Amino acid sequence: MTVGQQQLEEVDKFTYLGSVLANDGDADHDVACRIARAGAVFQRLLPIWSIQKIDVATKIHLLNSIVIPTVIYASKTWKTSAKIERRLNVALQRWL
């Protein structure tokens, strides 16, 4: 494809607005990146998770309001499969 005088490079996948888009519509790489980013957010919150004065309900609220939105960002664009659901469930169970 040519735009103006410049030939555009054809790629298999690229990142746009934080989501990894593949030319075949496969969301596996994007899901893996999202889980990794949410895991990093979870790790940054480790000092909060270890405070015993904060009750479990508050910690779960933090998980649901900070970590989970990170992992499901742009999930409406994914072709869902049992494999993707399983990976998301495993990540959630690990964080809980």
MODELLER restraints for C-alpha pairs under 7 A, 6 or more apart:
rsr = mdl.restraints
at = mdl.atoms
rsr.add(forms.Gaussian(group=physical.xy_distance, feature=features.Distance(at['CA:1:A'], at['CA:7:A']), mean=6.06, stdev=0.5))
rsr.add(forms.Gaussian(group=physical.xy_distance, feature=features.Distance(at['CA:1:A'], at['CA:8:A']), mean=5.67, stdev=0.5))
rsr.add(forms.Gaussian(group=physical.xy_distance, feature=features.Distance(at['CA:2:A'], at['CA:8:A']), mean=5.82, stdev=0.5))
rsr.add(forms.Gaussian(group=physical.xy_distance, feature=features.Distance(at['CA:12:A'], at['CA:22:A']), mean=5.79, stdev=0.5))
rsr.add(forms.Gaussian(group=physical.xy_distance, feature=features.Distance(at['CA:12:A'], at['CA:23:A']), mean=5.40, stdev=0.5))
rsr.add(forms.Gaussian(group=physical.xy_distance, feature=features.Distance(at['CA:13:A'], at['CA:20:A']), mean=6.67, stdev=0.5))
rsr.add(forms.Gaussian(group=physical.xy_distance, feature=features.Distance(at['CA:13:A'], at['CA:21:A']), mean=5.36, stdev=0.5))
rsr.add(forms.Gaussian(group=physical.xy_distance, feature=features.Distance(at['CA:13:A'], at['CA:22:A']), mean=4.13, stdev=0.5))
rsr.add(forms.Gaussian(group=physical.xy_distance, feature=features.Distance(at['CA:13:A'], at['CA:23:A']), mean=5.99, stdev=0.5))
rsr.add(forms.Gaussian(group=physical.xy_distance, feature=features.Distance(at['CA:14:A'], at['CA:20:A']), mean=5.59, stdev=0.5))
rsr.add(forms.Gaussian(group=physical.xy_distance, feature=features.Distance(at['CA:14:A'], at['CA:21:A']), mean=5.46, stdev=0.5))
rsr.add(forms.Gaussian(group=physical.xy_distance, feature=features.Distance(at['CA:14:A'], at['CA:22:A']), mean=6.69, stdev=0.5))
rsr.add(forms.Gaussian(group=physical.xy_distance, feature=features.Distance(at['CA:15:A'], at['CA:21:A']), mean=6.06, stdev=0.5))
rsr.add(forms.Gaussian(group=physical.xy_distance, feature=features.Distance(at['CA:19:A'], at['CA:30:A']), mean=6.12, stdev=0.5))
rsr.add(forms.Gaussian(group=physical.xy_distance, feature=features.Distance(at['CA:20:A'], at['CA:29:A']), mean=6.79, stdev=0.5))
rsr.add(forms.Gaussian(group=physical.xy_distance, feature=features.Distance(at['CA:20:A'], at['CA:30:A']), mean=4.82, stdev=0.5))
rsr.add(forms.Gaussian(group=physical.xy_distance, feature=features.Distance(at['CA:26:A'], at['CA:79:A']), mean=6.97, stdev=0.5))
rsr.add(forms.Gaussian(group=physical.xy_distance, feature=features.Distance(at['CA:27:A'], at['CA:78:A']), mean=5.48, stdev=0.5))
rsr.add(forms.Gaussian(group=physical.xy_distance, feature=features.Distance(at['CA:27:A'], at['CA:79:A']), mean=6.47, stdev=0.5))
rsr.add(forms.Gaussian(group=physical.xy_distance, feature=features.Distance(at['CA:28:A'], at['CA:84:A']), mean=6.97, stdev=0.5))
rsr.add(forms.Gaussian(group=physical.xy_distance, feature=features.Distance(at['CA:34:A'], at['CA:70:A']), mean=6.83, stdev=0.5))
rsr.add(forms.Gaussian(group=physical.xy_distance, feature=features.Distance(at['CA:34:A'], at['CA:71:A']), mean=4.80, stdev=0.5))
rsr.add(forms.Gaussian(group=physical.xy_distance, feature=features.Distance(at['CA:35:A'], at['CA:71:A']), mean=5.46, stdev=0.5))
rsr.add(forms.Gaussian(group=physical.xy_distance, feature=features.Distance(at['CA:38:A'], at['CA:67:A']), mean=5.38, stdev=0.5))
rsr.add(forms.Gaussian(group=physical.xy_distance, feature=features.Distance(at['CA:38:A'], at['CA:70:A']), mean=5.36, stdev=0.5))
rsr.add(forms.Gaussian(group=physical.xy_distance, feature=features.Distance(at['CA:38:A'], at['CA:71:A']), mean=5.34, stdev=0.5))
rsr.add(forms.Gaussian(group=physical.xy_distance, feature=features.Distance(at['CA:41:A'], at['CA:67:A']), mean=6.25, stdev=0.5))
rsr.add(forms.Gaussian(group=physical.xy_distance, feature=features.Distance(at['CA:42:A'], at['CA:67:A']), mean=6.24, stdev=0.5))
rsr.add(forms.Gaussian(group=physical.xy_distance, feature=features.Distance(at['CA:49:A'], at['CA:59:A']), mean=6.72, stdev=0.5))
